[in-house]
Amino acid sequence: MSDDDFMLESDEEQYDFEYEDDDEQDSGDVDIENKYYNAKQTKSSDPDAAIEEFLAIPQLESEKGDWGFKGLKQAIKLEFRVGKYDKAVEHYTELLTYVKSAVTRNYSEKSINNMLDYIEKEAENEAAQRCMEQFYSLTLNCFQSTNNERLWLKTNIKLAKLLLDRKEYLAVTKKLRELQKACQREDGSDDPSKGTYSLEIYALEIQMYSETRNNKQLKVLYQKALKVRSAVPHPKIMGIIRECGGKMHMSEENWKDAQSDFGESFRSYDEAGSLQRIQVLKYLLLCTMLMKSDINPFDSQETKPYRNDPRIAAMTELVEAYQRDDMHKYVSVLKKNQDILADPFIAENIDEVTRNMRTKAIVKLIAPYTRMKLAWIARQLNISEAEVQDILGFLIVDSKIRGKIDQQAGILEVESDGDVERVQAMRTWAGALAGLYSTVFKEGEGFRHAELLAQTGDGGLGTMFSSEGGRPSRAAAGKGKKGGKGAMWATTGN
């Protein structure tokens, strides 16, 4: 049979196919989808109308499905944003009923986790935080009954973080112990399969110890966290751990290790895209000044792009003034940018930098003088006389300057280094002369032979030289008949 015959025969045949009657169902899905996307378009312009549209979507489904789940998610986010917290909790409770059968386990877990992240970022007041706590409680109750341990751990970590932000340290401690137990094996050792969660728990506990100034426990836990090798942590978690480690080293005045930790923390936050990187960069600049280092912290590839960032411009100017020993510029920058002191950690440590700056300024100011009034020094540096006296006392005790303070008269008297050197040189010279005198006149013969000649009548010092040009005669070169050795030089007459 040819191809043409086959085609003709095929055209004559009629094939009857049975199609399922899904037109009505497809039409319903299209209407729900259109309603969903129309509501999304009005989210920014009219959030209340969008909320109503999203909440109407679940009612259009004959049974719980994906579109109803999506509609509720969008409505809850909008309600939380506009401050309708009670409605948000009510509809979130309804949303959790979908996770058991209406949507897949992975999709529901991802969606719930993203929603909790969104709420955490948007919670800017106390009412929002109370609502967020209710969300966490509802989530824990829901997923504990479904044995979803992963989401249960994530939600509990978020709840612990919320309690830490509210400084409820007893509740945080209790929650952390519960989480640590969940991340351990039956024998009490850490479960390697949950290393990432363990590191997040360590980070929260380290933060708590850092805030409560419990450096002893902080140091133990910090070293333990750095030894965890079974996890691939989020960069932000390592940023938190390193930041707290840097603060711990700063409290111990271990500037070198503090600088290293702040540098690592900045790189981790930068990799995570966290805004905390700016604050940690300020800590790094602060540590540079406390180290009394002349190295520019913006020479590294990671920090170079932030050299001209307006958020750290004030700290950059402080570092430049400090490295130039420009006291007046330093004070001026500090007065104009009081927001620097809004951070308690910077406010606590900037005083040490200021004191170092004033100490260097005093040493430079008094260098040309040997006697001056404390009140004059105070006026020159625009600080109190008591602080001047305190700094000078430290310098004298530390042997940075040689001098004494007359507290009654309010005068500083400085021993000049030049005077000390001259006195020392004169003492050395006098010692050398005494040694020479002892050698010549006491231990050696010196001029005793001339005295002997005077006593024997063979002539004195005056006869040693001839009157003719002071030169000795040739006859006297040998032994004389009468003079012996004493007549070594004979005088010749005219």
C-alpha positions in Angstrom: 0.0 0.0 0.0 1.4 3.4 -1.0 1.6 6.4 1.3 -1.1 8.2 -0.7 -3.5 5.2 -0.3 -2.8 5.1 3.4 -3.6 8.8 3.8 -6.8 8.5 1.8 -7.9 5.5 3.9 -7.1 7.3 7.1 -9.2 10.3 6.1 -12.2 8.1 5.6 -11.9 6.5 9.0 -13.4 8.2 12.0 -11.9 7.8 15.4 -14.0 8.4 18.4 -12.1 9.5 21.5 -13.6 9.8 24.9 -12.6 13.0 26.8 -13.2 13.6 30.5 -15.6 16.4 31.1 -13.1 18.8 32.9 -14.3 22.0 31.3 -16.2 23.1 34.4 -13.3 22.3 36.8 -10.8 24.1 34.6 -13.0 27.1 34.4 -13.3 27.2 38.2 -9.5 27.0 38.6 -9.0 29.8 36.1 -11.5 32.0 37.9 -9.7 31.3 41.2 -6.3 32.0 39.6 -7.5 35.2 38.1 -9.0 36.4 41.4 -5.6 35.6 43.1 -3.5 37.6 40.7 -6.0 40.5 40.5 -5.7 40.7 44.3 -1.9 40.7 44.1 -2.0 43.7 41.8 -4.0 45.7 44.4 -1.8 44.9 47.4 0.2 48.2 47.3 -2.6 50.5 46.2 -5.5 49.1 48.3 -4.4 46.5 50.9 -7.8 46.2 52.6 -9.5 45.4 49.3 -6.7 42.9 48.5 -7.2 41.2 51.9 -10.9 40.7 51.1 -10.1 39.2 47.7 -7.5 36.8 49.1 -9.8 35.7 51.9 -12.6 35.0 49.4 -10.4 32.5 47.5 -10.7 29.5 49.9 -14.5 29.8 49.7 -14.3 29.2 45.9 -12.6 25.8 46.3 -14.8 22.8 46.8 -12.1 21.3 49.0 -8.9 22.7 50.6 -6.2 23.1 48.0 -3.1 25.1 46.8 -5.0 28.3 45.8 -6.8 28.6 49.2 -3.4 28.1 50.9 -1.8 30.8 48.8 -4.7 33.2 49.3 -4.6 32.8 53.1 -0.8 33.4 53.1 -1.1 36.7 51.3 -4.0 37.8 53.4 -2.0 37.1 56.7 1.0 39.0 55.5 -1.0 42.0 54.6 -3.0 41.9 57.9 0.3 41.8 59.8 1.7 44.7 57.8 -1.3 47.0 58.4 -1.5 46.1 62.1 -4.6 43.7 62.1 -2.8 41.3 64.4 -5.9 39.5 65.8 -7.2 38.8 62.3 -3.7 37.6 61.3 -3.6 35.1 64.2 -7.1 33.9 63.3 -6.4 33.3 59.7 -3.0 31.8 60.5 -4.8 29.2 62.6 -6.9 28.4 59.6 -3.8 28.2 57.4 -2.3 25.6 59.6 -5.2 23.2 58.9 -4.0 23.0 55.3 -0.6 21.5 56.1 -1.9 18.1 57.1 -3.5 17.1 53.8 -4.1 20.0 51.4 -0.5 20.7 50.5 2.7 18.7 50.4 4.9 18.5 53.4 7.9 20.2 51.8 5.8 23.0 50.4 4.0 23.7 53.6 7.3 23.6 55.6 9.0 26.1 53.2 5.9 28.4 53.1 5.5 28.5 56.9 9.2 29.1 57.5 9.2 31.9 55.0 6.1 33.5 56.6 7.7 33.3 60.0 10.9 35.0 58.6 8.7 37.7 57.1 6.9 38.3 60.3 10.1 38.5 62.3 11.4 41.2 60.0 8.2 43.2 60.1 7.7 43.0 63.9 8.7 46.6 64.9 6.6 47.2 68.0 5.5 45.3 71.1 2.0 44.4 69.8 3.7 42.8 66.7 6.1 40.9 68.9 3.2 39.5 70.9 1.5 38.4 67.7 4.7 36.8 66.5 4.9 34.8 69.8 1.4 33.5 69.1 2.4 32.5 65.6 5.4 30.6 67.0 3.2 28.9 69.7 0.6 27.8 67.1 3.3 26.5 64.7 4.9 24.5 67.4 1.7 22.9 68.5 0.8 22.1 64.9 4.1 20.6 63.8 4.8 18.7 67.0 1.7 16.7 66.3 2.8 16.0 62.7 6.3 14.9 63.8 8.0 17.5 61.6 11.1 17.9 63.8 12.9 20.1 61.3 10.3 22.9 61.4 9.8 22.4 65.1 13.5 23.1 65.7 13.5 26.1 63.4 10.5 27.6 65.1 11.8 27.0 68.6 15.1 28.7 67.6 13.1 31.7 66.3 11.1 31.8 69.6 14.4 31.7 71.6 15.6 34.6 69.6 12.5 36.5 70.3 12.8 35.9 74.0 16.5 37.0 73.8 15.5 40.3 72.1 13.0 40.8 75.0 15.8 40.0 77.5 13.8 37.3 79.1 17.0 35.4 80.0 15.4 32.7 82.2 13.0 31.8 79.5 15.8 31.8 77.0 17.9 29.5 79.1 15.0 27.0 79.5 14.3 27.0 75.8 18.0 26.6 74.9 18.2 23.5 77.2 15.2 22.0 75.5 16.7 22.7 72.1 20.1 21.3 73.1 18.5 18.1 74.3 16.7 17.7 70.9 20.1 18.0 69.1 21.8 15.3 71.2 22.0 11.6 70.9 20.7 9.3 73.7 24.2 9.2 75.2 24.3 13.0 75.5 26.8 13.7 72.7 26.0 16.1 69.9 24.1 14.6 66.9 26.3 15.3 63.8 23.2 15.3 61.6 21.9 18.3 63.5 25.2 20.2 63.6 23.7 23.3 61.8 21.0 23.6 64.4 23.5 23.0 67.2 25.6 25.9 65.9 22.5 28.2 65.8 21.8 27.3 69.4 25.4 28.0 70.4 25.1 31.4 68.7 22.0 32.3 70.7 23.6 31.2 74.0 26.8 33.1 73.2 24.7 36.2 72.6 23.0 35.8 75.9 26.3 35.4 77.8 27.7 38.4 75.9 24.7 40.6 76.9 24.9 39.4 80.6 28.7 39.9 80.7 29.3 36.3 81.7 32.7 36.1 80.0 33.7 32.8 81.7 30.8 30.8 80.2 31.1 32.8 77.0 34.8 31.8 76.5 34.0 28.1 77.0 31.1 28.1 74.6 32.9 30.3 72.0 35.8 27.8 71.8 33.3 24.9 71.6 31.4 26.6 68.8 34.5 27.1 66.7 35.3 23.4 66.9 32.1 22.3 65.4 32.9 20.7 62.0 29.8 18.7 61.3 27.8 21.7 60.1 27.7 24.1 57.1 26.3 27.1 59.0 24.7 30.2 57.5 27.3 33.0 57.3 25.1 35.1 59.6 25.4 32.6 62.4 29.2 32.7 62.1 29.0 36.5 62.0 27.2 36.5 65.4 29.6 34.0 67.0 32.7 36.0 65.8 31.1 39.3 66.8 30.5 38.1 70.4 34.0 36.7 70.4 35.4 40.1 69.4 33.5 41.8 72.2 34.8 39.2 74.7 38.4 39.9 73.7 37.8 43.6 73.9 36.7 43.3 77.5 40.0 41.5 78.2 41.9 44.2 76.4 43.1 41.6 73.9 43.0 44.0 71.0 44.8 41.7 68.5 42.4 38.8 68.8 39.4 41.2 68.9 40.5 42.8 65.6 40.8 39.3 64.1 37.3 38.3 65.2 35.7 41.5 64.1 37.3 41.1 60.7 35.9 37.6 60.4 32.5 38.7 61.6 32.4 41.5 59.0 33.3 39.1 56.2 30.6 36.7 57.3 27.9 39.4 57.6 28.9 40.8 54.3 28.6 37.4 52.7 25.1 36.9 54.2 24.1 40.4 53.1 23.3 41.4 56.7 23.1 45.1 57.7 25.0 44.2 60.9 28.2 44.3 58.8 28.2 48.1 59.1 28.0 48.0 62.9 30.8 45.4 63.1 32.9 47.5 60.7 32.6 50.3 63.3 33.8 47.9 66.0 36.8 47.0 63.7 37.7 50.7 63.4 37.3 51.2 67.1 39.6 48.3 67.8 42.2 49.7 65.3 42.4 52.9 67.5 42.7 50.9 70.7 45.5 48.9 69.2 47.3 52.2 68.4 47.9 50.8 65.0 48.9 52.9 62.0 47.6 50.3 59.5 44.7 51.6 57.5 41.8 49.2 58.0 40.4 50.0 54.6 43.4 48.5 52.8 41.8 45.0 52.7 39.7 44.0 49.7 36.6 43.3 51.9 36.5 46.7 53.6 37.7 48.9 50.7 34.2 49.4 49.1 33.0 50.9 52.4 35.7 53.5 52.7 33.3 56.3 51.6 30.1 54.8 53.0 28.2 57.7 54.8 27.1 55.3 57.6 30.7 55.0 58.8 32.0 58.4 57.7 32.2 59.6 61.3 34.2 56.6 62.5 36.5 57.0 59.6 37.2 60.6 60.5 37.9 59.6 64.1 40.5 57.0 63.0 42.2 59.5 60.7 42.3 62.2 63.5 43.6 59.6 65.9 46.4 58.4 63.6 47.4 62.0 63.0 47.4 62.8 66.7 45.0 65.7 65.9 43.2 66.1 69.2 41.0 69.1 68.2 39.8 67.3 65.1 39.0 64.2 67.1 37.0 66.2 69.7 35.2 68.1 66.9 34.1 64.9 65.1 32.9 63.3 68.3 30.8 66.4 69.2 29.2 66.6 65.8 28.3 62.9 65.6 26.8 62.0 69.0 24.9 59.2 67.3 28.1 57.2 67.4 27.5 56.8 71.1 24.1 55.3 70.6 25.7 51.9 70.4 26.4 50.9 74.1 29.5 48.9 73.1 31.1 51.9 71.3 30.1 54.3 74.1 31.7 51.9 76.6 35.1 51.7 74.8 35.4 55.1 73.2 36.4 56.6 76.5 39.6 54.6 76.4 40.3 55.9 72.9 39.7 59.5 74.1 42.0 59.0 77.1 44.8 57.7 74.8 44.3 60.6 72.5 44.5 63.1 75.4 47.6 61.4 76.8 49.4 61.7 73.5 48.3 65.3 73.2 49.6 66.2 76.7 53.0 64.5 76.0 53.3 66.5 72.8 52.2 69.8 74.4 54.6 69.7 77.4 57.7 68.5 75.4 59.3 72.0 75.0 58.8 73.1 78.6 60.2 72.2 82.1 57.7 74.1 84.2 54.0 74.8 83.6 50.7 75.2 85.3 48.1 72.4 85.1 45.4 75.0 84.4 47.2 76.1 81.3 47.4 72.5 80.0 43.7 72.1 80.7 42.8 75.2 78.7 44.9 74.1 75.8 43.2 70.8 75.5 39.8 71.9 76.7 39.6 69.3 79.5 39.3 69.5 83.2 42.3 70.2 85.5 41.5 67.1 87.5 41.8 64.9 84.3 45.1 66.6 83.4 46.5 65.8 86.9 45.2 62.2 86.5 46.9 61.7 83.1 50.2 63.3 84.3 50.2 61.1 87.3 49.9 58.0 85.1 52.7 59.3 82.8 55.0 59.9 85.8 54.3 56.5 87.4 54.8 54.8 84.0 58.1 56.6 83.5 56.8 58.3 80.3 57.9 61.7 81.7 60.4 62.6 84.4 58.9 65.2 86.7 56.8 65.9 89.7 53.5 67.7 90.4 53.1 70.4 93.0 49.4 69.9 93.8 49.2 72.9 96.1 50.5 75.3 93.5 49.1 73.3 90.6 52.4 73.2 88.7 54.2 70.5 86.8 58.0 70.5 86.9 59.7 68.4 84.3 63.3 67.3 84.4 64.8 68.0 81.0 66.4 65.1 79.2 69.1 67.5 78.0 70.1 68.5 81.5 70.2 64.9 82.5 72.5 64.1 79.6 74.8 67.0 80.4 75.0 66.0 84.1 75.8 62.5 83.1 78.5 63.6 80.6 80.1 65.8 83.3 80.1 62.9 85.7 81.8 60.7 83.2 84.4 63.4 82.4 85.1 64.0 86.1 85.5 60.2 86.6 88.0 60.1 83.7 90.1 63.0 85.2 90.2 61.3 88.5 91.4 58.1 86.9 94.1 60.0 85.0 95.3 61.8 88.2 95.5 58.6 90.0 97.5 57.0 87.3 100.0 59.9 86.8 100.5 61.2 90.3 99.9 58.2 92.5 100.7 55.0 90.8 103.3 56.2 88.1 106.6 58.0 88.4 105.3 61.2 86.9 107.7 64.2 87.5 109.5 62.6 90.5 112.8 62.4 88.6 112.9 66.2 88.0 112.4 66.7 91.8 115.4 64.3 92.4 117.6 66.4 90.1 116.7 69.6 91.9 117.7 68.0 95.2 121.2 66.8 93.9 122.0 70.2 92.3 122.2 68.9 88.8 119.7 71.4 87.5 116.0 71.5 87.3 113.4 71.6 84.7 114.8 75.0 83.5 118.1 73.4 82.5 116.5 70.6 80.5 116.2 72.9 77.5 118.8 75.1 76.0 118.4 78.8 75.8 119.1 78.7 72.1 115.8 77.9 70.5 115.0 75.4 73.1 117.0 72.7 71.3 119.3 70.3 73.1 123.1 70.4 72.4 124.8 67.6 70.5 127.3 67.1 73.3 124.5 66.4 75.7 123.2 63.6 73.5 125.6 61.2 75.3 126.7 60.9 78.9 128.3 64.1 80.4 131.4 64.0 82.6 129.6 65.4 85.6 125.9 65.3 84.9 125.4 61.7 84.2 121.8 61.0 83.1 120.6 64.2 84.7 122.7 66.3 82.3 121.2 64.7 79.3 120.3 68.2 77.9 123.1 70.7 78.3 122.9 74.5 77.9 125.2 76.2 75.4 126.5 79.6 75.9 126.8 82.3 73.4 
